[in-house]
Amino acid sequence: MKNKIKSLFATSFIALSLALPAAGLAQDLEEKVVVYSTHGEAMLEMVADAYQKETGVKVDFINLKGALADRIRAEKANPQSDVMYGAPSSVFLEMKAEGLFDAFKPTWADKIDPLFKDADSFWYGTIQTPVMMFYNTEMLSENEVPKDWYDLADPKFKDNLVFRNALSSSARATYASLLQQFEQKGELDNGWAFMKELDANTKNYYGSGSMLFQAVGRKEAAVSFMVLNSIIDNKINNKMPLAVIDAASGSPVITDGIALIHGAKHPHAAKAFIEFAGSAKIQALLAQEFNRLPTHPDALAESPEWMAETSFKVMDVDWQDLAAKQSEWIQKWDAEIKSMSKDTKKK
């Protein structure tokens, strides 16, 4: 895919200067690197263009959204990609166990909190992504909104909820995290009952985040959940009347990662891309341009003010355990719990 240079980022690119370390990464780079990602094209173009300016290596990227993991699995015998860039840590943990990654330790690895990286160096978090409930302030007052995730099952919210469907990796991680809260207490059956009640109150499921925000903006429903940066984007840039809910039991904080594909055809360029994409300067750039919350502590000093001011409770999620169960749980939710008639993807 030919990458377009967007004038929106020209100033950032001119200001960007990041020398790759001398430990073999800046030497013997292949002519291109293939990146499979869940990130939006504007963000991918920005990183790809900056990387090409720095190294001369062409970046071919494909945005695969929720199909990313399955695509890499299908190509395991003959990998067509070099880097996986994006998706929750639970997906990376699952794919690591399937032998789909090779270990690699970039120079910034030791700067990252252990919560945001694999202990065996198979993947690293480049973005920390809280998933939080939010609401349209023109439809509900602060006193009327749910105070916790479990309030969403209250009949008073019937037809006042809209959510993402299983195409969204963050939605899958959130649904699975909620189920895990029940399982940790030995009450998984109650978890499925909760999911059934949640579905009964849901008006529609959407195949894209933009469709979901449009629905809330049209006042189709008042309450939803989404990654925090998308809520902030729509509140600030699209002037939407949104407010975030700090759930009493906490919000899942997804670690959005990057990894080297096992058997990558362009391994040197792939390692250099990982080194580049996870660096403090690139993480800060993504924070400035796309409101992505960094995992690299050095990037926070150059990040938007709201990131330093935002505080929220963190849900207790065992991501390692979730990695082994998420696919099975989401398959059941998608096939047996969710009302197919409400899924706009199916219409």
URJO-V215468 format. One record per backbone hydrogen bond with DSSP energy under -0.5 kcal/mol. CO is the residue of the C=O (numbers start at 1). NH is the residue of the N-H. Records with the same first field share a line. If there is no record, write none. Layout:
CO->NH ; NH
This chain:
4->6
6->9
7->10
9->13
10->14
11->15
12->16
21->26
22->24
24->27
31->58
33->35 ; 60
34->36 ; 82 ; 83
35->62
36->85
37->64 ; 65
40->44
41->45
42->46
43->47
44->48
45->49
46->50
47->51
48->52
49->53
50->54
51->55
52->56
58->33 ; 60
59->61
60->35
62->37 ; 64
64->67
65->68
67->71
68->72
69->73
70->74
71->75
73->76
75->78
76->79
82->261
83->36 ; 85
84->86 ; 259
85->38 ; 39
87->257
88->91 ; 92
89->93
90->94
91->95
92->96
93->97
94->98
95->100
96->99
100->262
102->260
104->106
106->109
108->111 ; 112
109->112
113->116
114->117
116->125
118->121
121->104
123->118
124->258
126->295
127->129 ; 256
128->130
129->254
130->132 ; 228
132->226
133->245
134->224
135->137 ; 243
136->139 ; 140
141->144 ; 145
147->248
148->151
149->152
150->153
151->154
154->157
155->158
157->160
160->222 ; 223
161->203 ; 204
163->206
165->168
167->169
168->172
169->173
170->174
171->175
172->176
173->177
174->178
175->179
176->180
177->181
178->182
179->182 ; 183
180->184
182->185 ; 187
183->186
187->191
188->192
189->193
190->194
191->195
192->196
193->197
194->198
195->199
196->200
197->201
198->202
199->202
201->159 ; 160 ; 161
204->163
205->344
206->165
208->212
209->213
210->214
211->215
212->216
213->217
214->218
215->220 ; 221
216->219
222->136
223->162
224->134
226->132
227->230 ; 231
228->232
229->233
230->234
231->235
232->236
233->237 ; 238
234->240
240->242
241->137
243->135
244->246
245->133 ; 247
247->250
251->315
252->131 ; 254
254->129 ; 256
255->89 ; 257
256->126 ; 127
257->86
258->124
259->84 ; 261
260->102
261->264
264->267
266->270
267->271
268->272
269->273
270->274
271->275
272->276
273->277
274->278
276->279
279->283
280->284
281->285
282->286
283->287
284->288
285->289
286->290 ; 292
287->291
291->293
293->128
295->113 ; 297
296->299 ; 300
297->300
299->302
300->303
304->307 ; 308
305->308 ; 309
306->310
313->251 ; 315
315->317
317->319
318->322
319->323
320->324
321->324 ; 325
322->325 ; 326
325->329
326->330
327->331
328->332
329->333
330->334
331->335
332->336 ; 337
333->337 ; 338
338->340
339->342
340->343
342->205 ; 344
343->346
344->347
